[in-house]
């Protein structure tokens, strides 16, 4: 009992510190307690208190009820490396410029970007789309001298909405599909109509919200030096071509029996080799040199592509996986599952959607989905569908609702765009709440028609 109380307190303390990232002064030096330091410290406390051990940490990322946390880590960080490498090629800047030139007014650009993000999400995953399109939107705003916020928010929300169509759209979908043994086509049949409703609700909501902020005309700054952007045409061609093949492979992965994590592992390895091969040509500094015979080979560019990946998030994600595993061992997961026994399907559907959506903003959507997939296991499929909804839309409520949100804010900071939870919630909260309600009603309609 004492161990359970300590674990719960440590869990909420971790959430608070991850959000706040407080500063401490040590020997007249300010140290930011970022999410990596906090997570490592909490893991240390869990081990020191005897609540967890190295075996516990290992078990937390091992397969549990068809759910495999370590594969989720590969999917996320591998995607980050691939998309960062694509951006380093310069092709995204070229696409952004051409796209801005084609979209001659703000409303046209709004719907063009929304549709592009949606279609990409359907065939890949929300994380990949967010990581790929965010730099494009930033570049467009720079070339056209427009406010990027309406487009950035809409793209982010879109990627977390269209992601419900197929289970490849979000790793959380894979978790639920694994837990409930849903095939690709069974999943798509269940989620098609609810996803369509979510899309229509969010598009209407954001257009109504931003219609006055979208510029009437867009004048693109023509001072654009393509040669300065494309450092090496061979690398840009190969990087872009690989990404197209990667995109296509993910889209047909279920048909060729190639799991998402395997596809990402293969293409991450290919990009590692590609970046290493061109590093000497593309490196602009001499920070990292290795001797190869009589020659010095510059691997600075290769190291920079690795640095683009938000490795600080790794200890935080693992820590939350450990918490979820401990909750299961202590019986908390089973207890929570007993609270979801509603005779009325509509109430159960709406309740599960909102609870899981908000829970995602307490424990991040992927660990949350593992927790609730175990808690709701063997319950009717409307609970699984609501969990899918909550895990996707929950990522739109605050920046810590999804791993992509945390990474997205870091990417924006890299490009000089400030984004915090208060600002983010101001833009997304009302549309998120409306989307949860309308889509929950759509799930209920599907359960009535299919008679789940």
Beta strands, then each sheet from edge to edge (+ up, - down):
strand 1: 23-26
strand 2: 29-32
strand 3: 289-292
strand 4: 295-298
sheet 1: 1+ 2-
sheet 2: 3+ 4-
end
